[in-house]
Amino acid sequence: MKKESRAAFVICATLAMLACVATVALAPSRAFAEKIVRVGIYENKPKVFTGEDGKPAGFFVDLVEEIGKREGWTIKYEHCEWADCLRRVEDGRIDLMPDVAYSIERDERFDFHKKPVAESWSRVYTSPSKAIAIMSDLNGRKVALLEDSIQQKALEQMVGRFGYHVEVVPARSMEEAFRMVADGRADAALTNRFFGDYFYREYGLVKTTIIFDVVALHFATGQGRNADILETIDNWLGRWFREPDSPYYRALAGWMEKPAEKTLPAYAIYAAIAAGAVILFAAAVIFFLRRQIAVQKRLQAELRVSREKYKGIFDESVAAIFVFDAGNRFIDANRAGLDLLGYPIEELSLMSMADVAEEPSALHAGERIRNRPLALKRKSGETIFVLCNASPITDSSGSVIGALSAMMDVSELKKMKEEKQRIEQQLLQSQKMEAIGRLAGGVAHDFNNIVATISGTAEMLLKSATPDSPEWEKLKRIHKSCMRAKELSMKLLAFARKEKLNVRTARPEEIVNEVADMLESVAPSKISVVVEADETAKIVNVDANQIVQAVLNICLNGCDAMPDGGKLALKTRGTLIDEETASARGVAAGEFSVISVKDSGEGIDESILDRLFEPFFTTKERGKGSGLGLSVAHGIVVAHGGFIDVRARKGEGAEFCVYLPAVDNAKYESQEKEPAEPAQRNACGTALIIDDDKEYVQMISEALEFSGFNVATALSGAEAVDFFRNNFRLIDIVLLDMLLPEMGGKEIFAALKEIDPDAKIVICSGYSVEGDASEMLNNGALDYVQKPFDIAKIVSVAMDAIARTQAC
C-alpha cells in the first residue's frame, strides 16, 4: 500500500473519533496587530518536540506557526518539562500550552478553546518477551508513564476498577518511559497513541491491544488569561475542518504513525528475468497473484486490528458511550454506559433516549452537543446528572442515520455544588440573625433605661402614697405596665445576648417540672399538660432561667396551635450524637439530654419549617404574636452549645426537641429557693452612679438618697474616672452602666480597678455586649443587676456590698 493511501486511511480513522466531540462554528478570521505569544515546548513526538536542528517541531507546532503567520503573531518558544510547563502556563509565564488533554480537574486550572485539535487515546506498549496482551496481564507488573500525565490517572482508575495491582514507574518524558521498557527497568509503557505509534519500532517494542481513555487534545491558557488567543485558534480550526486540503489536514497527514521500512519486492526481480521466457512469465504471474492474496490478507489483518482497537477504546473508556439510530433508540453501549444506566444491553437495545431522560427532547440525532447537562433515570429509579457530548452519524450521502454520544456522570459534583449553596445560605441566615441580635440589644438597652426610670419613679411614689389615695391605682397601673414592658425587653435581650450569667448544674426533669408549673396558670384549661421523665436524661450545665424561658416559649407556641384544646407532652431523655450529626448541627459530638415538647395541634406546613426561628416571623393573626418566642428559644439553646430539632407536618401536630450537652460526673446543685425579703434597714456610705441617661441618674439618685446613701454621679466615662481618681477613698460602691458613649463600661471598669483594686463595682445595665459582663464578673465585679429593676433590689445589693467591710 502506498504511503499516501495509508496516510489517508489514518486520517479517516482520526476524523471518525473527532466527530464525537468536535463542534462546527463559522467564524471569519480577524487580523490582529503584531502580538508576542509565548508557547510552551516539551518532548512528546510527533505532536510537539525539539527537532534535530534545535527548533520546535510537531503537529501542534505546525498549527500554531500557521495561525501565527496569518495573524501576525511573534511566537517565542519556552522549553520545559511537562509538569513545569503546566505550572508556567498556570501562573502566566507562558501564554499558550499545546497538546493539553481536557479533563474536569484541569478545567478548574486552565482555559481551553471550544474545538478540540484532535482526539487521542492511551495504548500499552511492551517488549516482545513480556507476553502482555490484555488488561489482566498488567497485574503485578511495572508500567512506566509520564509523571503527572492524564494517562497516570486513567491507569489508576482502570486497574482499581478491576482490582489489579500495578506499580507505576514515573518518567520525565515519554522517551524515557520507552527506554525503561527497552532496558528492562519496566515491563510496559503507557503513552498516547501519537507518540507510541510513531516510535515503538525504534525502541524494539510491540503494540498491545490494551487501549483506553479517549481524551480531547487542546491548546490551553492560564485561567482567565488570553481568551483572544483561544478564540483565534477556534476560528481557524473551524475553517480548516471544512477544507480537505487545509493546513490542518496536511499537518495531520505529515505526523501520523512512522511507516515501517520497506524492502525491495522480490517479484520485481523475477518480473525482469521472466521477460523473455513464457515459463518464467507464467511463474511471475503466479507469484504476483500470490502477492495480491498476501496484501488482501494483510489488509484483513489490519482491519481486524482496527476493529479490536475500536472495541478497546469503546469498552475500556471510563466515559459512558452510546450509539443511537435516527429515532434516538439505543443501538449499542459500552460497559461504562451500561453501568451508568443500570440496564443490560438486551434491555437497553429495546429502549430510546426518551425512556431514560427527564426531558424527552434532550437529544436529537442530527444535533452536535458539547457538555450539555442532562438528568437521566437509572433502572433503580435513581436520578443521575451527566454532561453529554454528541455528534451525528451520517451515511455516504451525508444523511443523518444516528448519533454517537459520550456522557460523564457529574452527580457527585452537583451534590457538592448544592451543599456549597446550602452552607452559603446558612451563613447568610446566621449573619442576618447576628445583625438583628445587635439591633435588638441596642434597642433593649435604651428601652430598659426608659422603663427603669418610669418604674423606679412610680415605685418611690407608691412608698409615699396610701392604698386609699386617688393616685394609688394609677401608680399601680404604671408600675404594672412597666413590668409588662420589662417582659418584652427580656425577650429581646434573650434573643440578642448570648452570654450566660447564672450557670449551674440542673436536671432536665427539674426544668420541665418548673415549666409545667408555669403552664398551669397560663395555658387554657382545655389543654392537658403531661410530664414524662426518663432516667437516661443526664445533668446539664446551663443558665436554668434561660432554658426555662426557651422551653416555655416553645410550649406557649404549642398551646396557640391547639385553639380547641388538646394534649401537650413534655418529655426528657438521653441520647448520643455522632460526629456526622454533630457536624451538620454545628455542635460537639457526645452525650446530650433532650427536652421534647409535643402538641396535638394543627401542625406546621413543611414549606415554612426553615423560617420558624426567624425573628418576628409568625403565622398568627395580627396582634396575637410578636414572632419572637421561637427565635428567642433558638438563640438561648444555641448559646448553650445545643440545637433544636423540629418534626412536624400539616394536620399532624408538631414536636420540638431541645438538645443540650450532658455533663459527665457533675455534682448536682439543686436550685436554691429565693431568700426571704430582708428586714428594713438604713443604708450608709457613698455611691457613685455612672450612666449617660440623665433621667435614670436622677431617679436612682433620689432612691438611694431616700434610703440613706450619699450619692455622686457621672454622665461619661472620662468624668467618672477623673472623679474616682480624686475621691476613691470616699466611694463605697459604684453602680456602672455597660453602654456609654466614647468609653464603654468594660474600659471604665478596668480604669477604676487600676486606681483602686479593691473598688466595689456593681454592673447595673440594660444590655451587655456579648461576654463583657461575664468577663467583668470574673475580674472582680460584685454583681450584675438587669435594668429595669425594683428599687428595693438595687438598694439591697448596694447595702450588702458595703456591709461586708463596714458596719452601718
ZIURZI-V668479 format. One line per field, one symbol per residue. phi: phi as a letter, one per 20 degrees, with the letter a starting at -180 (. if undefined). A space follows every 50 residues. Layout:
phi = ???
This chain:
phi = .fgfffffffffffffffffcfddbebffcedfgcecedfccebfefbad ffendfbpgffgffffffffemfdededeaegffgfffffenfcebdeld ffbfffffdcdcffeffadccdcedbfgeeldccgffffndecebffmef fffffffffffemedceedfcfbfgfffffffenfbebcdcffffffecf ffdmdcfdeecamfcedceccfgmdlffffffggfffgffgedgdfgfff ffffcfgffffddffffffffffefdcfffffffffffffffffffffff ffffffffffffffeeffefdcddefemefdbbeffffffendffffffe dcfffdefdgefbdfedecclefcdcdfffnfecccdddbcfdcefenff drbdcdccfcgfffffffffffffffffffffffffffffffffffffff fffffffffffffeddgeffegfffffffffffffffffffffffeedfd dbebebegfffffffffffgedfgffdedcdcddfffefcdbegfffgff ffffffffffecfdnrcdddccadbdeeffffffemcefqecddddccdd eemcfffdgfdgeffmebdffgndaemdgfffgffffffemdbdddcbbf ncmbcddedcfedeleefdfffffffffffbeebndddddaeefffffff ffffffeoeecccbebfffffffffecffeeebdddfedcfmcfgfffgf fffffcgegecdfcbeacggnfffffffeoffacdeffcfgfffffffff ffffcbed
